[in-house]
């Protein structure tokens, strides 16, 4: 009688399967730690109107000679508060004042504009804010 040399083994070898599961586990652990959302989760209110109101922007500039400009109109430092207030629409409570300041001026001149807007807010009960305009790095 002739016996065959190749015997079929009915058992399943799980060594390679455990290696594969281990590698997948490492892969998912590494990728899950690398993915972190940079946003804050907020539950925002809903609106039925579907309209967004465009906020008004008022531009204030200070050049290297410490000259103040409101909407490109030269303004005396003493009249800065009244000129900014006159350029903000009546009844608007949250306008944005964009401040373009030369990088060579002292910070105290920037604070003068911020103080002027804070005085407008205190007098009128508004919430106008000042943002500092910057230039992208090259």
C-alpha positions in Angstrom: 0.0 0.0 0.0 1.3 3.4 -1.0 1.0 6.2 1.6 1.0 9.8 0.6 3.6 12.0 2.2 1.4 15.1 2.2 -0.9 15.0 5.1 -3.7 17.5 5.4 -3.9 19.1 8.8 -7.5 20.0 9.8 -6.4 22.4 12.5 -6.3 26.1 11.8 -3.1 27.9 12.7 -4.0 31.1 14.6 -0.4 32.5 15.0 -0.6 34.7 12.0 -4.1 35.8 12.9 -3.0 37.1 16.3 -0.1 39.0 14.7 -2.6 40.7 12.3 -5.0 41.6 15.2 -2.1 43.0 17.2 -0.9 45.2 14.3 -4.4 46.5 13.7 -4.7 47.3 17.4 -1.5 49.3 17.3 -2.6 51.1 14.2 -5.9 52.2 15.6 -4.4 53.2 18.9 -1.9 55.4 17.2 -4.3 57.0 14.7 -6.9 57.7 17.4 -4.4 59.6 19.5 -3.3 61.7 16.5 -6.8 62.8 15.7 -8.0 65.4 18.2 -10.6 67.9 17.2 -9.6 71.6 17.4 -13.2 72.9 17.8 -15.3 73.4 20.9 -18.5 71.5 20.7 -21.4 74.0 21.2 -25.1 73.6 21.0 -26.1 76.7 19.1 -29.5 78.2 19.0 -31.6 78.0 15.9 -33.2 80.8 14.0 -36.3 80.7 11.8 -35.5 83.8 9.8 -32.4 82.4 8.1 -30.8 85.8 7.8 -27.4 86.9 9.0 -26.8 90.5 9.9 -23.7 92.0 8.5 -21.8 93.8 11.3 -20.6 97.3 10.6 -16.8 97.8 10.4 -15.2 101.2 11.2 -11.6 101.5 10.3 -9.2 103.6 12.5 -5.7 104.1 11.4 -2.6 105.4 13.1 0.4 106.2 11.0 4.1 106.4 11.9 3.8 110.1 12.7 1.0 109.3 15.2 -1.7 110.9 13.1 -5.2 109.4 13.7 -7.6 108.6 10.8 -11.2 107.4 11.0 -12.3 106.0 7.7 -9.3 107.7 6.1 -10.3 111.1 7.3 -7.7 112.8 9.5 -8.9 113.2 13.1 -7.5 115.1 16.1 -6.7 112.9 19.1 -9.2 114.9 21.2 -12.0 114.3 18.8 -11.3 110.6 18.3 -14.1 109.3 20.5 -16.8 111.5 18.9 -15.6 110.7 15.3 -15.7 107.0 15.9 -19.2 107.3 17.5 -20.4 109.3 14.5 -19.3 106.6 12.1 -21.2 103.9 13.9 -24.7 103.5 12.8 -27.4 104.5 15.3 -28.9 101.7 17.2 -26.1 99.3 16.4 -24.8 97.6 19.6 -21.9 95.4 18.3 -19.9 97.2 15.6 -16.3 96.2 15.0 -13.6 98.8 15.0 -10.6 97.7 12.9 -7.4 99.3 14.1 -4.6 99.6 11.6 -1.5 100.8 13.5 2.0 101.2 12.2 4.3 98.8 13.9 6.7 101.5 15.0 4.2 103.4 17.2 4.1 103.1 20.9 1.4 100.9 22.5 -0.1 103.8 24.4 -1.5 105.2 21.1 -3.3 101.9 20.5 -4.7 102.1 24.0 -6.1 105.6 23.2 -8.3 104.1 20.5 -9.3 101.2 22.8 -10.2 103.7 25.5 -12.2 105.8 23.1 -14.3 102.7 22.1 -14.6 101.7 25.8 -16.0 105.2 26.6 -18.5 104.9 23.8 -19.6 101.5 25.1 -19.9 102.9 28.7 -21.9 105.9 27.6 -24.3 104.1 25.2 -24.5 100.6 26.8 -23.1 99.0 23.7 -20.6 96.2 23.1 -18.4 97.5 20.3 -15.1 95.8 20.0 -11.6 96.7 18.7 -9.6 94.3 16.6 -6.0 94.9 15.6 -5.3 94.4 11.9 -2.1 92.5 11.1 -0.2 91.5 8.1 0.6 87.9 7.2 4.2 86.8 7.6 6.1 86.3 4.4 
